[in-house]
Amino acid sequence: MANTDFVKEIERLKKEKNAVIMAHYYQTGDIQDIADYIGDSLALAQMARKTNADIIVLCGVHFMGETAKILCPDKKVLVPDATAGCSLADSCPADEFEKFIKAHPGHKVISYVNTTAEVKALTDVVVTSSNAKQIVESFPEDEKIIFGPDHNLGNYINSLTGRNMVLWNGACHVHEKFSVEGIIALKREYPNAKVLAHPECPAVVVALADKVGSTAALLKYSLSSDDKEFIVATESGIIHEMQKKAPEKVFIPAPPEVSEGKVGCGCNDCNFMKQNTIEKVYLALRDEKPEIIIDKELSEKAVKSIDRMLEISEKLGL
């Protein structure tokens, strides 16, 4: 079938099965266009908690489907591709993280949402890049904190808050590999362009940025700013929504580094995010699989840290 046929069938199946499609900003443009809701990790968690649908098709990576299922244990949560993982989540195995926690007794544990259900079950409160700073600041200044798994985000939050959180050494393969030389070269080519960077980027990239923030924050900034040109240092999928909302502006993807130390060209994509396709979304709805299944006891442990995040976020108006 052509993409248009898949879209028609998806719309039919959604109505028939009382299903909703939720997509992360890093999905391909055609998936974002058919989604009922698009957003960053915080928004997707909030949407999952509120929806009245019987079926959620979560178009993102596996941990996002897990988060939705933990928040909605009575709903059927589907993912288009069960093998769409996350390098950041993979960088923090639960058994090793548990040993790390035990090696630092007396610490509160704050974990990034980009983690498995098992890691969330070891966590006091989950954060996203949209609310990490505010949630860290909600703890007393002298609170001992472990932050994992993204060390770049942790370092950034430490720099903003003056905290000295103990950091797990994990990272996102997309944000780790932006080329500083490439961004500088683009700044020469587009001298009026503002650099937008995600806090998962290394400090040397963040230092070049005019605006640092979550995907949702970068989108909001690009739309409200009077500037017309932007160099975007996060996964390139967000550019679809930026361009859609502001067609008169120019959005340039920051390039990744490539082998032999040469500067790459084009977009910096998450290969896991891009495993999802329109056809896979259709098949997931048609067959009601792959389905996210989580052990009840594990889910009940993990949901506490997510609930805590949502409670604090609501109080702070995030």
C-alpha positions as CSV (number, residue, x, y, z in Angstrom):
1,M,0.0,0.0,0.0
2,A,1.0,3.6,-0.5
3,N,1.5,5.9,2.4
4,T,-1.9,7.5,1.7
5,D,-3.6,4.1,2.0
6,F,-1.9,3.4,5.2
7,V,-3.0,6.8,6.6
8,K,-6.6,6.0,5.6
9,E,-6.5,2.6,7.3
10,I,-4.9,4.1,10.4
11,E,-7.7,6.7,10.7
12,R,-10.3,3.9,10.3
13,L,-8.7,1.7,12.9
14,K,-8.3,4.5,15.4
15,K,-12.0,5.1,15.3
16,E,-12.9,1.4,15.4
17,K,-10.6,0.6,18.3
18,N,-10.8,3.9,20.3
19,A,-7.0,4.3,19.8
20,V,-4.7,7.4,19.8
21,I,-1.3,7.9,18.3
22,M,1.3,9.7,20.3
23,A,4.5,10.7,18.6
24,H,7.8,12.2,19.8
25,Y,9.2,15.2,18.0
26,Y,12.1,13.0,16.8
27,Q,9.8,10.8,14.6
28,T,9.7,11.2,10.9
29,G,7.5,14.0,9.6
30,D,4.8,11.7,8.1
31,I,4.3,10.0,11.5
32,Q,4.2,13.4,13.3
33,D,1.5,14.4,10.8
34,I,-0.8,11.5,11.6
35,A,-0.3,11.7,15.3
36,D,-3.1,12.8,17.6
37,Y,-0.5,14.2,20.0
38,I,3.1,15.1,19.5
39,G,5.5,16.3,22.2
40,D,8.6,15.7,24.2
41,S,9.0,13.1,26.9
42,L,7.2,15.1,29.6
43,A,4.3,16.0,27.3
44,L,3.9,12.4,26.2
45,A,3.8,11.2,29.8
46,Q,1.2,13.8,30.7
47,M,-0.9,12.9,27.6
48,A,-0.8,9.2,28.4
49,R,-2.0,9.9,31.9
50,K,-5.0,11.9,30.6
51,T,-6.2,10.0,27.6
52,N,-9.5,8.2,27.5
53,A,-8.4,5.9,24.7
54,D,-8.4,2.2,25.1
55,I,-5.2,1.8,23.0
56,I,-2.1,4.0,22.9
57,V,0.2,3.7,19.9
58,L,3.4,5.3,21.2
59,C,5.7,6.3,18.3
60,G,9.1,6.9,19.8
61,V,11.5,4.4,21.4
62,H,10.9,1.5,23.8
63,F,11.3,3.3,27.1
64,M,8.6,5.8,26.0
65,G,6.2,2.9,25.5
66,E,7.1,1.5,28.9
67,T,6.5,4.9,30.5
68,A,3.0,5.1,29.0
69,K,2.2,1.5,30.1
70,I,3.4,2.2,33.7
71,L,1.1,5.3,33.8
72,C,-1.8,3.4,32.1
73,P,-1.6,-0.2,33.3
74,D,-5.2,-0.9,32.2
75,K,-4.7,0.4,28.7
76,K,-3.1,-1.5,25.8
77,V,0.1,0.2,24.8
78,L,1.6,-0.6,21.4
79,V,4.9,0.4,19.8
80,P,5.4,0.3,16.0
81,D,8.8,-1.4,16.4
82,A,9.7,-3.2,19.7
83,T,13.4,-3.2,18.8
84,A,13.6,0.7,18.7
85,G,15.7,1.1,21.7
86,C,17.7,4.0,23.2
87,S,21.4,4.3,23.6
88,L,21.0,6.5,26.7
89,A,18.8,3.9,28.4
90,D,21.2,1.1,27.3
91,S,24.0,3.0,28.9
92,C,22.5,2.5,32.4
93,P,21.8,-1.2,33.1
94,A,19.6,-1.6,36.2
95,D,21.9,-4.0,38.0
96,E,25.0,-1.8,37.6
97,F,23.0,1.3,38.6
98,E,21.8,-0.4,41.7
99,K,25.4,-1.1,42.7
100,F,26.2,2.5,42.0
101,I,23.3,3.6,44.3
102,K,24.5,1.3,47.1
103,A,28.0,2.7,46.8
104,H,26.6,6.2,47.6
105,P,24.3,5.7,50.6
106,G,22.2,8.5,51.8
107,H,21.6,9.9,48.3
108,K,18.3,10.7,46.7
109,V,18.1,9.2,43.2
110,I,17.0,11.3,40.3
111,S,16.8,9.6,36.9
112,Y,16.2,10.9,33.5
113,V,13.1,9.6,31.8
114,N,15.3,7.9,29.2
115,T,15.7,4.8,31.3
116,T,14.2,1.3,31.6
117,A,11.3,0.5,33.9
118,E,13.8,-1.4,36.1
119,V,15.9,1.8,36.6
120,K,12.8,3.9,37.3
121,A,11.9,1.4,40.0
122,L,15.2,2.3,41.7
123,T,14.5,6.0,41.4
124,D,13.0,8.6,43.8
125,V,11.9,10.9,41.1
126,V,12.1,10.9,37.3
127,V,12.9,14.1,35.3
128,T,12.9,15.1,31.7
129,S,15.0,17.8,30.1
130,S,11.9,20.1,30.4
131,N,11.8,19.9,34.2
132,A,15.2,18.6,35.4
133,K,16.4,22.0,36.7
134,Q,13.2,22.8,38.6
135,I,12.9,19.3,40.1
136,V,16.5,19.3,41.3
137,E,15.9,22.7,42.8
138,S,12.8,21.4,44.6
139,F,15.2,19.4,46.9
140,P,17.0,21.1,49.8
141,E,20.3,22.7,48.8
142,D,22.2,20.3,51.0
143,E,20.5,17.2,49.7
144,K,22.8,14.5,48.4
145,I,21.7,13.5,44.9
146,I,22.6,10.8,42.4
147,F,21.7,11.9,38.9
148,G,21.6,9.4,36.0
149,P,22.1,8.4,33.3
150,D,23.0,11.4,31.1
151,H,26.2,13.0,32.4
152,N,25.9,15.9,30.0
153,L,22.5,16.9,31.3
154,G,23.7,16.3,34.8
155,N,26.7,18.5,34.3
156,Y,24.5,21.2,32.8
157,I,22.1,21.1,35.7
158,N,25.0,21.2,38.2
159,S,26.3,24.3,36.4
160,L,22.9,26.0,36.6
161,T,22.0,25.1,40.2
162,G,25.4,25.1,41.9
163,R,24.7,21.5,43.0
164,N,27.3,18.8,43.1
165,M,25.2,15.8,42.1
166,V,27.0,12.5,41.7
167,L,26.6,11.6,38.0
168,W,26.2,8.3,36.3
169,N,28.4,8.2,33.1
170,G,25.8,7.7,30.4
171,A,25.1,9.6,27.2
172,C,22.9,9.8,24.1
173,H,24.7,8.7,20.9
174,V,23.0,11.4,18.9
175,H,23.8,14.4,21.1
176,E,27.3,13.2,21.9
177,K,28.4,13.4,18.3
178,F,27.6,16.9,17.1
179,S,30.6,18.5,15.4
180,V,31.8,21.7,17.1
181,E,33.8,22.5,13.9
182,G,30.6,21.9,11.8
183,I,28.6,24.3,14.0
184,I,31.3,27.0,13.8
185,A,31.4,26.6,10.0
186,L,27.6,27.0,9.8
187,K,27.9,30.1,12.0
188,R,30.3,31.6,9.5
189,E,27.9,30.7,6.6
190,Y,24.8,32.0,8.6
191,P,26.2,34.8,10.8
192,N,22.7,35.8,12.0
193,A,21.6,32.3,12.9
194,K,20.9,31.5,16.5
195,V,22.2,28.1,17.8
196,L,19.7,25.9,19.6
197,A,21.1,23.0,21.6
198,H,19.7,20.2,23.8
199,P,21.2,19.9,27.2
200,E,22.2,16.3,26.4
201,C,24.9,17.8,24.2
202,P,28.5,18.0,25.5
203,A,29.4,21.2,27.3
204,V,31.5,22.4,24.4
205,V,28.4,22.4,22.2
206,V,26.2,23.9,24.9
207,A,28.7,26.8,25.2
208,L,28.1,27.7,21.5
209,A,24.3,27.9,22.0
210,D,22.1,30.9,22.2
211,K,19.3,28.8,23.6
212,V,19.6,25.5,25.6
213,G,16.5,23.5,26.3
214,S,14.3,20.5,25.7
215,T,12.9,19.8,22.3
216,A,9.6,21.5,23.4
217,A,11.6,24.5,24.7
218,L,13.7,24.8,21.6
219,L,10.5,24.7,19.4
220,K,8.8,27.4,21.5
221,Y,11.9,29.6,21.4
222,S,12.3,29.3,17.6
223,L,8.6,30.2,17.1
224,S,8.6,33.2,19.5
225,S,11.9,34.6,18.5
226,D,12.2,37.5,16.0
227,D,15.2,35.8,14.5
228,K,14.8,34.1,11.1
229,E,17.6,31.6,11.0
230,F,18.5,28.8,13.5
231,I,21.1,26.1,13.7
232,V,19.5,23.2,15.5
233,A,21.7,20.9,17.6
234,T,19.3,18.1,18.6
235,E,17.8,15.2,16.7
236,S,16.7,16.5,13.3
237,G,13.1,15.3,13.6
238,I,12.2,18.4,15.5
239,I,12.8,20.5,12.4
240,H,9.7,19.2,10.8
241,E,7.5,20.8,13.4
242,M,9.6,24.0,13.5
243,Q,9.3,24.4,9.7
244,K,5.6,23.5,9.8
245,K,4.8,26.1,12.4
246,A,7.2,28.8,11.0
247,P,7.6,28.2,7.2
248,E,9.1,31.6,6.7
249,K,12.1,30.8,8.9
250,V,15.2,28.8,8.1
251,F,16.3,25.8,10.2
252,I,19.7,24.2,9.6
253,P,20.5,20.9,11.2
254,A,23.8,20.9,13.1
255,P,26.0,18.2,11.5
256,P,27.5,15.2,13.3
257,E,31.1,14.2,13.3
258,V,32.1,11.3,11.0
259,S,34.9,8.8,11.0
260,E,38.5,9.9,10.5
261,G,37.8,13.1,12.4
262,K,36.1,14.7,9.4
263,V,33.1,16.9,9.7
264,G,29.9,15.3,8.5
265,C,27.1,16.9,6.6
266,G,23.3,16.6,6.7
267,C,21.2,15.6,9.6
268,N,22.1,14.0,12.9
269,D,19.4,11.3,13.2
270,C,18.5,8.8,15.9
271,N,18.5,5.5,14.1
272,F,16.3,4.0,16.8
273,M,13.6,6.7,16.4
274,K,13.7,6.3,12.6
275,Q,13.0,2.6,12.8
276,N,9.3,3.5,13.1
277,T,7.4,3.9,9.8
278,I,3.8,4.6,8.7
279,E,3.5,0.9,7.7
280,K,4.6,-0.3,11.1
281,V,2.1,2.1,12.8
282,Y,-0.7,0.6,10.6
283,L,0.4,-3.0,11.4
284,A,0.6,-2.2,15.1
285,L,-3.0,-1.0,15.1
286,R,-4.2,-3.8,12.9
287,D,-2.6,-6.6,14.8
288,E,-2.5,-4.9,18.3
289,K,1.2,-5.8,18.6
290,P,4.0,-5.3,19.5
291,E,2.4,-4.7,22.9
292,I,4.3,-3.4,26.0
293,I,3.9,-5.8,28.9
294,I,5.4,-4.9,32.3
295,D,5.3,-7.1,35.4
296,K,2.8,-5.7,37.9
297,E,5.1,-5.5,40.8
298,L,7.8,-3.7,38.7
299,S,5.2,-1.3,37.3
300,E,4.0,-0.4,40.8
301,K,7.5,0.4,41.9
302,A,8.4,2.4,38.8
303,V,5.2,4.5,38.7
304,K,6.1,6.1,42.1
305,S,9.0,8.0,40.5
306,I,7.0,9.1,37.5
307,D,4.0,10.2,39.6
308,R,6.4,12.3,41.7
309,M,7.7,14.0,38.5
310,L,4.2,14.7,37.3
311,E,3.1,16.0,40.7
312,I,6.1,18.4,41.0
313,S,5.7,19.5,37.4
314,E,2.0,20.3,38.0
315,K,2.8,22.3,41.1
316,L,5.5,24.3,39.1
317,G,3.2,24.8,36.2
318,L,5.3,22.8,33.8
